Amino acid sequence: MPFRSNDLKNDLVRLELLVPEHFDELYSVASDYRIWEQHPEKNRHEIEVFRKYFHSAQNAAAAYVIRDRITSKIIGSSRFYQHNQFFKSIAIGYTFLAVDYWGGVYNRAIKQLMINHAFSLDIEHIIFHVGKYNFRSQKAVLKLGAKLFGESEFESTSDNPVNLEFRLSREDWEKHNKLYE
């Protein structure tokens, strides 16, 4: 698959294709309940719930663990999913980071790698599904230049499967990135 690239890296992070051997180290990050407080699946810090998340990642277009480039420690995960060739779109999400990496430059660095990779292929639109009450992630997606499109029900084991859908066009990304040059 074209999204399965193992050369996504910058000065801060390296995105490495997720393999079964990553489970223990990734779960050690995901087991922090604070990561999931605003998430529709608030109990994803529990090992059996996380195991379902991990296994679903293996069916994604491409799933990654995120490594800190300095320490080489796994600090989170993200993935590409719902590739639609007709609409030339793909979703980026299921992203989480260790609490120590919140509020800084890491989320933007990760998303920038993934967005640039997707737009280097035949993609015109990137979709982000964010929990309706996950205000931290909503703000982070808006900072990337994405625009709120509407609500969407998403396959989930949570009691509240409603997500907000944000979209980022290639054109909006190029305009938005010029602000950061």
Beta strands, then each sheet from edge to edge (+ up, - down):
strand 1: 8-9
strand 2: 13-17
strand 3: 62-68
strand 4: 74-84
strand 5: 89-97
strand 6: 125-131
strand 7: 147-153
strand 8: 162-169
sheet 1: 1+ 2- 3+ 4- 5+ 6+ 8- 7+
end
